[in-house]
Amino acid sequence: MGGSRFDKIPPRDRYIAIVAELDELVSARPASKPLYSKELAEEIGTSVRTLHSASLSVVGMSLHSYLRLKRLLQVRRQLSAGATSVKAAALANGFWHLGDFSRVYRRAFDELPSQTLARSKQDEELDLRTPVDTKAS
């Protein structure tokens, strides 16, 4: 079996380069598209085991946990920006099991996704009630 383009890089730098490429790949995909470790590893040009090791080394968590966290952060950004609903944001980011999504979200952010969304709606209402200073300084 041939080597990967990462083989000549020192291990730590190699892992950083692999995770950087992983981040680019995930960012370029539609958020609702499932992420499969084998597919990601093939696109990066490394093995699933190396991809998992790189994730553990660079970000301190398993590949699966890291990918899930990236998607959770995207949902949180959408909810904080006033997404139409928790369900819509979750589904748009590849979370198909809403009960599991809510549990994982709460564990990650210490609040329910509905609380994040409610706070963003409350902030919007406050912004609308705040008078705008039209005087030039």
C-alpha positions as CSV (number, residue, x, y, z in Angstrom):
1,M,0.0,0.0,0.0
2,G,1.3,3.5,-0.9
3,G,2.0,6.2,1.6
4,S,0.0,9.3,2.2
5,R,1.1,12.9,1.4
6,F,1.3,13.4,5.2
7,D,3.9,10.7,5.8
8,K,7.0,13.0,5.5
9,I,5.6,15.5,8.1
10,P,6.5,15.1,11.8
11,P,3.7,13.4,13.7
12,R,2.3,16.4,15.6
13,D,2.4,18.7,12.5
14,R,1.0,15.8,10.4
15,Y,-2.0,15.6,12.8
16,I,-2.5,19.3,12.8
17,A,-2.5,19.3,8.9
18,I,-5.0,16.4,8.9
19,V,-7.4,18.1,11.3
20,A,-7.1,21.4,9.3
21,E,-8.0,19.5,6.1
22,L,-10.9,17.8,8.0
23,D,-12.2,21.2,9.1
24,E,-12.1,22.4,5.5
25,L,-13.9,19.3,4.2
26,V,-16.6,19.6,6.8
27,S,-17.1,23.3,6.2
28,A,-17.5,22.8,2.5
29,R,-20.2,20.1,2.8
30,P,-23.9,20.9,3.2
31,A,-24.5,20.8,7.0
32,S,-27.3,18.3,6.6
33,K,-25.2,15.7,4.7
34,P,-24.1,12.8,6.9
35,L,-20.4,12.6,7.8
36,Y,-18.8,9.2,7.5
37,S,-15.3,8.7,8.9
38,K,-14.3,6.3,6.1
39,E,-15.4,8.8,3.5
40,L,-13.7,11.7,5.2
41,A,-10.5,9.7,5.6
42,E,-10.5,8.7,1.9
43,E,-11.0,12.3,0.8
44,I,-8.1,13.4,3.0
45,G,-5.9,10.6,1.9
46,T,-5.4,8.9,5.2
47,S,-6.8,6.0,7.2
48,V,-9.8,6.2,9.6
49,R,-7.4,5.2,12.4
50,T,-5.0,8.0,11.6
51,L,-7.9,10.5,11.3
52,H,-9.2,9.4,14.7
53,S,-5.7,9.7,16.2
54,A,-5.2,13.1,14.8
55,S,-8.5,14.3,16.3
56,L,-7.6,12.9,19.7
57,S,-4.1,14.5,19.5
58,V,-5.1,17.9,18.2
59,V,-8.5,18.6,19.7
60,G,-8.5,16.1,22.6
61,M,-11.6,14.2,21.6
62,S,-12.7,11.4,19.4
63,L,-13.4,12.0,15.8
64,H,-17.1,11.4,16.3
65,S,-17.3,13.7,19.3
66,Y,-15.4,16.5,17.4
67,L,-17.6,16.3,14.3
68,R,-20.7,16.3,16.5
69,L,-19.4,19.3,18.4
70,K,-18.8,21.2,15.2
71,R,-22.4,20.6,14.1
72,L,-23.7,21.5,17.6
73,L,-21.8,24.8,17.5
74,Q,-23.4,25.5,14.1
75,V,-26.9,24.9,15.5
76,R,-26.1,27.1,18.5
77,R,-25.0,29.9,16.1
78,Q,-28.3,29.5,14.2
79,L,-30.4,29.4,17.3
80,S,-28.6,32.5,18.8
81,A,-29.3,34.3,15.5
82,G,-33.0,33.6,15.8
83,A,-33.6,30.5,13.8
84,T,-37.2,29.7,12.9
85,S,-37.2,26.6,15.2
86,V,-35.1,24.2,17.1
87,K,-36.3,21.4,14.9
88,A,-35.4,23.2,11.7
89,A,-31.9,24.1,13.0
90,A,-31.2,20.6,14.2
91,L,-32.4,18.9,11.0
92,A,-30.5,21.4,8.8
93,N,-27.3,20.4,10.6
94,G,-27.7,16.6,10.4
95,F,-29.4,15.8,13.7
96,W,-32.2,13.4,12.9
97,H,-33.0,12.1,16.4
98,L,-34.3,15.2,18.1
99,G,-34.4,13.7,21.6
100,D,-30.8,12.7,21.3
101,F,-29.9,16.1,19.9
102,S,-31.5,17.9,22.8
103,R,-29.7,15.7,25.3
104,V,-26.3,16.2,23.7
105,Y,-26.9,20.0,23.2
106,R,-27.8,20.4,26.9
107,R,-24.7,18.4,27.9
108,A,-22.5,20.6,25.7
109,F,-23.9,24.0,26.5
110,D,-25.7,23.5,29.9
111,E,-29.0,24.6,28.5
112,L,-31.7,23.3,26.2
113,P,-31.7,24.4,22.6
114,S,-35.1,25.9,23.2
115,Q,-33.6,28.1,25.9
116,T,-30.9,29.4,23.5
117,L,-33.6,30.2,20.9
118,A,-35.9,31.9,23.5
119,R,-33.0,34.1,24.6
120,S,-32.3,35.1,21.1
121,K,-35.9,36.0,20.5
122,Q,-35.9,38.0,23.8
123,D,-32.8,39.8,22.7
124,E,-34.4,40.7,19.4
125,E,-37.4,42.1,21.3
126,L,-35.2,44.2,23.5
127,D,-33.3,45.5,20.5
128,L,-36.5,46.6,18.9
129,R,-37.6,48.5,22.0
130,T,-34.3,50.2,22.4
131,P,-34.5,53.8,21.0
132,V,-32.0,54.6,18.3
133,D,-30.0,57.7,18.9
134,T,-30.3,59.7,15.7
135,K,-28.2,62.7,16.8
136,A,-24.8,62.9,15.3
137,S,-22.0,63.0,17.8
